[in-house]
């Protein structure tokens, strides 16, 4: 099995590279703006499907599986994307401080024989974060490429996240155990 990852996320590239299959990185250029209503828990899955549809099945070889994904942070049913700037990041982290939120990663797997689409959810709790902690994190880690303005694997995750329920890797951008299971269901027992 050859995996084709359509993502520029260094975290997704690192995670998928550790799963044990050969990987190629591909570019897909699609407009990721949704111009129709989508429930907050389905936004990531809808975007993963949109990306997958931007890559022709004709370009897949017999053993290829295209992997597209998107991750969103949802707080009080409001989707938090990537922050535009430091002030936007500060507002997001202040909103998440001392509260619970959800991280949804939608994944689409596509081969010449079929497709699998799924969403994984993880609940995340932040302790009360001080303005100084938030500013330190933004100034030193520049989380502008991360949904919800944070990375669980970064300093803020180490000092600020008090509890999670669900998959840790899902919060990083790919639910690895579920991805592995879905890959094997899509292509059979290849590699076992």
Secondary structure in CASP SS format (residue, H / E / C, confidence):
PFRMAT SS
TARGET T0000
AUTHOR 0000-0000-0000
METHOD secondary structure of the structure
MODEL  1
X C 1.00
X E 1.00
X E 1.00
X E 1.00
X E 1.00
X C 1.00
X C 1.00
X C 1.00
X C 1.00
X H 1.00
X H 1.00
X H 1.00
X H 1.00
X H 1.00
X H 1.00
X H 1.00
X H 1.00
X C 1.00
X C 1.00
X C 1.00
X C 1.00
X E 1.00
X E 1.00
X E 1.00
X E 1.00
X C 1.00
X C 1.00
X C 1.00
X C 1.00
X C 1.00
X C 1.00
X C 1.00
X C 1.00
X C 1.00
X C 1.00
X C 1.00
X C 1.00
X C 1.00
X C 1.00
X H 1.00
X H 1.00
X H 1.00
X H 1.00
X H 1.00
X H 1.00
X H 1.00
X H 1.00
X H 1.00
X H 1.00
X H 1.00
X H 1.00
X H 1.00
X H 1.00
X C 1.00
X C 1.00
X C 1.00
X H 1.00
X H 1.00
X H 1.00
X C 1.00
X C 1.00
X C 1.00
X C 1.00
X E 1.00
X E 1.00
X E 1.00
X E 1.00
X E 1.00
X E 1.00
X E 1.00
X E 1.00
X E 1.00
X E 1.00
X E 1.00
X E 1.00
X C 1.00
X C 1.00
X E 1.00
X E 1.00
X E 1.00
X C 1.00
X E 1.00
X C 1.00
X C 1.00
X C 1.00
X H 1.00
X H 1.00
X H 1.00
X H 1.00
X H 1.00
X H 1.00
X H 1.00
X H 1.00
X H 1.00
X H 1.00
X H 1.00
X C 1.00
X C 1.00
X C 1.00
X E 1.00
X E 1.00
X E 1.00
X E 1.00
X E 1.00
X E 1.00
X E 1.00
X E 1.00
X E 1.00
X E 1.00
X E 1.00
X C 1.00
X C 1.00
X C 1.00
X C 1.00
X E 1.00
X E 1.00
X E 1.00
X E 1.00
X E 1.00
X E 1.00
X E 1.00
X E 1.00
X E 1.00
X E 1.00
X E 1.00
X E 1.00
X C 1.00
X C 1.00
X C 1.00
X C 1.00
X H 1.00
X H 1.00
X H 1.00
X H 1.00
X H 1.00
X H 1.00
X H 1.00
X H 1.00
X H 1.00
X H 1.00
X H 1.00
X C 1.00
X C 1.00
X C 1.00
X C 1.00
X C 1.00
X E 1.00
X C 1.00
X C 1.00
X C 1.00
X C 1.00
X C 1.00
X C 1.00
X C 1.00
X H 1.00
X H 1.00
X H 1.00
X H 1.00
X H 1.00
X H 1.00
X E 1.00
X E 1.00
X E 1.00
X E 1.00
X E 1.00
X C 1.00
X C 1.00
X H 1.00
X H 1.00
X H 1.00
X H 1.00
X H 1.00
X C 1.00
X C 1.00
X C 1.00
X H 1.00
X H 1.00
X H 1.00
X H 1.00
X H 1.00
X H 1.00
X H 1.00
X H 1.00
X H 1.00
X H 1.00
X H 1.00
X H 1.00
X C 1.00
X C 1.00
X C 1.00
X C 1.00
X C 1.00
END
